[in-house]
Amino acid sequence: MATATLLLPARSRFPAASLPDDVAKALGRAERTSVDAGERAQLQRHFQLQPAHWPVAALTRQLDVGDAHDGVWLRADPANVVPDMHGARMMGHGDTLRLEANDVAALLPALQPLFAGYGFTLDAPTPSRWYLRLPPGTTLPAFAAPDDVLGDDLFAFLPEGDAGRRWRALLTEAQVVLHQHPWNAQRVAAGKRAVNSLWFWGGGELPEAVRTAHAQVRSRDALLQALAKAAGVQADGDQQVDALVDLRQLRSLEQLGNDAIRPLLSALQRGELRRLVLDFEDGARFELDKGQRWRFWKKPVQLHDA
């Protein structure tokens, strides 16, 4: 029998409403633990990289193009930045900007000479994921993931110190090029956000190996797909295997309870599933199995009370 693991958003992303009675009862009887919070910590519970680093750019580049084995990679994703009284805030990046091939065709050639002057190659195999290829051995400062920056003060997340100086300067130069580009005026006129900045993140070399305990990974997320591909596991297929199912996009408690958890509870009771694991991004973790039905003295638990 297989184990199903649901990869879920932080519980705070769901409204403060009640789960179905049978689901709340099952959660109350489940084994509950608390682990590290955050997207990276959540994914690292399921994927182990050798050597132990987190090179998002190299992983997604290998998924997108298949040429990441040579060199150091850095994401240089398109972004929208809005000035305010205290500095500037990132208000969109990557997929949220609804970029198309014509956006790349207009903007990328204006930026490529800037990076070529530093010995870097900039390209965009997909409209929302742009990459810098850096010479082997290039050392990089720590960069923040764009989801951590979104809606916040951009300058609080810029790479620090001498190691970050070049990248702070490159960011400024790229912003000047993009701010002056007439294509952005067309985007704004069409009701879209301007692409007036880049965001550097996810740097590093492709890992030598990626391992996971799951036999199958189901997700639309590029990074999760890249990790699954690197680990050599199925992207779909037979459901009767240990599977990791990415439901981090869920925001409806009704969908979580009725559509995601309840059918799997039924599979547990029928003996078709050995174990169900709920892994929330905030670090809450529930393990459910058939034998827990005898814990009748345990009180039902609502998601926000656990």
C-alpha positions in Angstrom: 0.0 0.0 0.0 1.1 3.5 -0.8 1.5 6.8 1.1 0.0 10.0 -0.2 1.6 13.2 0.8 -0.2 16.5 0.2 2.0 19.6 -0.1 -0.1 22.4 1.2 0.1 26.2 1.7 0.4 27.8 5.2 -2.8 27.4 7.2 -3.1 31.1 7.4 -3.9 31.1 3.6 -7.2 29.5 4.4 -10.2 31.3 5.8 -11.1 30.8 9.5 -14.0 28.4 8.7 -14.8 24.9 9.7 -13.7 21.7 8.1 -16.2 18.9 7.4 -16.9 17.0 10.6 -15.3 13.7 9.5 -12.2 15.6 8.3 -11.9 17.5 11.6 -12.4 14.2 13.5 -9.6 12.6 11.5 -7.2 15.5 12.1 -7.9 15.3 15.8 -6.9 11.6 15.9 -3.8 12.1 13.6 -0.2 12.2 14.7 0.8 15.9 14.7 4.3 17.4 14.6 5.8 20.8 14.0 8.7 21.1 11.5 10.5 24.0 9.9 8.4 26.6 8.1 8.9 28.2 4.7 8.7 27.0 1.0 12.4 26.0 0.9 12.2 24.0 4.1 9.0 22.4 3.0 10.5 21.2 -0.3 13.7 20.1 1.4 11.7 17.7 3.5 10.9 15.8 0.2 14.0 16.3 -1.9 17.7 15.9 -0.9 20.4 17.5 -3.1 24.0 16.4 -3.3 25.9 18.6 -2.7 23.5 20.2 -0.2 22.6 23.6 -1.8 19.5 25.0 -3.5 20.3 26.1 -7.1 16.8 26.9 -8.3 18.1 28.5 -11.6 20.2 25.5 -12.6 17.3 23.1 -11.8 14.6 24.9 -13.7 17.1 25.6 -16.6 17.7 21.9 -16.9 13.9 21.4 -17.0 13.4 24.2 -19.6 16.4 23.7 -21.9 18.5 20.7 -20.7 21.9 22.5 -20.9 22.5 23.3 -17.2 25.4 20.9 -16.7 28.1 23.4 -17.6 28.4 26.7 -15.8 26.8 28.7 -13.0 23.2 29.8 -13.4 21.2 32.7 -12.0 17.6 33.5 -12.6 17.1 37.1 -13.8 13.4 37.2 -13.8 11.4 40.1 -15.2 9.8 42.2 -12.4 7.6 45.2 -11.8 8.7 47.8 -9.3 6.7 50.7 -8.0 8.3 53.6 -6.1 6.9 54.8 -2.8 7.8 57.3 -0.1 10.4 54.9 1.4 12.0 53.4 -1.7 10.4 50.9 -4.1 8.3 47.8 -3.9 8.1 44.7 -6.1 4.5 44.4 -7.2 4.9 41.5 -9.7 7.4 39.1 -11.1 7.6 36.1 -13.6 4.3 34.5 -14.2 2.3 37.2 -12.5 3.3 39.7 -15.2 1.5 37.6 -17.9 4.5 37.9 -20.3 4.3 36.6 -23.8 6.9 35.8 -26.5 6.6 39.3 -28.0 7.5 40.9 -24.6 10.7 38.8 -24.6 11.4 39.7 -28.3 11.1 43.4 -27.5 12.9 43.7 -24.1 15.6 41.0 -24.1 17.8 42.4 -26.9 18.0 45.7 -25.1 19.4 44.0 -22.0 21.7 41.4 -23.5 24.6 43.8 -24.3 24.6 45.1 -20.7 25.3 41.6 -19.4 27.6 40.6 -22.2 29.9 43.4 -21.1 30.3 41.5 -17.8 30.9 38.2 -19.6 27.4 36.9 -18.8 24.8 35.5 -21.3 21.2 36.5 -20.8 18.4 34.5 -22.4 14.7 33.6 -21.8 13.6 30.1 -22.9 10.2 30.8 -21.4 8.6 34.3 -21.1 8.5 34.2 -17.3 11.9 32.6 -16.6 15.0 34.5 -17.6 18.5 33.2 -17.0 22.0 34.4 -16.7 24.8 31.9 -17.6 27.9 32.8 -15.7 31.4 31.4 -16.1 32.3 28.3 -14.1 33.7 29.2 -10.7 31.7 32.4 -10.4 30.9 33.1 -6.7 27.6 34.6 -5.9 26.2 36.4 -2.8 23.0 35.3 -1.2 19.8 36.4 -3.1 16.3 36.5 -1.8 13.5 34.6 -3.6 11.1 36.9 -5.4 8.1 35.6 -3.4 9.8 36.7 -0.3 10.3 40.2 -1.8 6.8 40.6 -3.3 5.0 43.6 -1.9 7.9 44.6 0.3 10.7 47.2 0.2 13.0 46.1 -2.7 16.1 47.6 -1.1 15.8 45.6 2.1 16.4 42.4 0.0 19.3 43.5 -2.2 22.5 41.4 -1.8 24.8 43.0 0.7 28.5 43.8 1.1 31.3 43.7 -1.4 30.0 40.5 -3.0 26.7 42.2 -3.7 28.0 45.4 -5.1 28.3 44.2 -8.7 24.7 42.9 -8.6 23.3 46.0 -7.1 24.9 48.0 -9.9 23.7 45.6 -12.5 20.2 45.8 -11.2 20.3 49.6 -11.4 21.6 49.5 -14.9 19.0 47.1 -16.0 16.3 49.2 -14.5 17.5 52.2 -16.5 17.4 50.3 -19.7 13.9 49.0 -19.0 12.5 52.3 -17.7 13.5 53.9 -21.0 12.2 51.2 -23.3 9.1 52.2 -25.3 7.7 48.7 -25.1 6.7 49.3 -21.5 4.5 52.2 -22.5 2.6 49.8 -24.8 2.2 47.3 -21.9 0.8 50.0 -19.6 -1.5 51.3 -22.3 -2.8 47.7 -22.6 -3.6 47.6 -18.9 -0.5 45.5 -18.0 2.3 46.1 -15.6 5.5 47.5 -16.9 8.6 45.2 -16.9 10.9 47.8 -15.3 13.3 45.7 -13.3 14.8 42.3 -13.1 15.3 40.1 -10.0 18.4 38.0 -9.5 17.9 34.8 -7.5 18.4 31.0 -7.3 22.1 31.0 -8.2 24.4 27.9 -8.4 25.4 24.9 -10.3 23.3 21.8 -11.1 23.5 19.3 -8.2 25.2 16.0 -8.8 22.2 14.1 -7.6 18.7 14.7 -6.4 16.9 12.1 -4.3 13.3 11.7 -3.0 11.4 9.0 -1.2 8.4 9.6 -3.5 7.8 7.4 -6.6 5.6 10.1 -8.2 5.3 13.9 -8.1 2.2 15.7 -9.3 2.6 19.4 -9.7 2.4 22.3 -12.2 5.2 24.2 -10.4 8.3 24.5 -12.5 10.7 24.0 -9.5 8.9 20.9 -8.3 8.8 19.5 -11.8 12.5 20.2 -12.1 13.3 18.4 -8.8 11.1 15.4 -9.8 12.9 15.2 -13.2 16.3 15.4 -11.6 15.3 12.7 -9.1 14.1 10.5 -12.0 10.5 10.0 -10.6 7.2 9.9 -12.5 5.3 13.1 -13.2 2.0 11.2 -13.4 0.6 7.7 -13.9 -0.4 4.9 -11.5 -1.9 6.4 -8.3 -1.0 3.3 -6.3 2.5 4.5 -5.5 4.0 6.8 -2.9 3.0 10.1 -4.3 3.7 13.8 -3.5 0.7 15.9 -4.6 1.3 19.7 -4.8 -1.9 21.5 -3.6 -0.1 24.7 -2.5 -2.4 26.7 -4.8 -5.5 25.9 -2.7 -7.2 28.7 -0.8 -10.6 27.2 -0.2 -11.2 25.2 3.0 -14.2 23.5 1.3 -11.9 22.2 -1.5 -9.3 21.1 1.0 -11.7 19.2 3.1 -14.2 17.8 0.5 -12.1 17.4 -2.6 -8.6 16.8 -1.3 -8.7 15.1 2.1 -12.1 13.3 2.2 -11.5 10.9 -0.8 -8.1 10.0 0.7 -9.6 9.3 4.1 -12.0 6.9 2.3 -9.1 5.2 0.6 -7.4 4.8 4.0 -10.5 3.1 5.4 -10.8 0.8 2.4 -7.2 -0.3 2.8 -6.2 1.2 -0.6 -3.9 3.7 1.1 -1.5 3.0 4.0 -0.8 6.5 5.1 -1.9 10.1 4.4 0.5 13.0 5.2 -0.6 16.7 5.2 2.5 18.9 5.0 1.7 22.6 5.5 4.2 25.4 4.5 4.0 26.9 8.0 5.5 23.6 9.5 2.3 21.9 10.7 2.3 18.2 9.8 -0.4 15.6 10.2 0.1 11.8 9.6 -3.1 9.8 9.3 -3.6 6.0 9.1 -6.5 3.5 9.4 -5.6 2.5 12.9 -6.3 6.0 14.3 -10.1 5.5 13.9 -10.0 3.8 17.4 -8.7 7.0 19.0 -12.3 7.9 19.7 -11.4 9.9 22.8 -9.5 12.5 20.7 -11.4 15.7 20.0 -11.9 17.0 16.5 -9.4 19.6 15.4 -10.0 22.6 13.1 -7.2 23.7 10.9 -6.4 27.0 12.6 -6.6 25.4 16.1 -4.0 22.7 15.5 
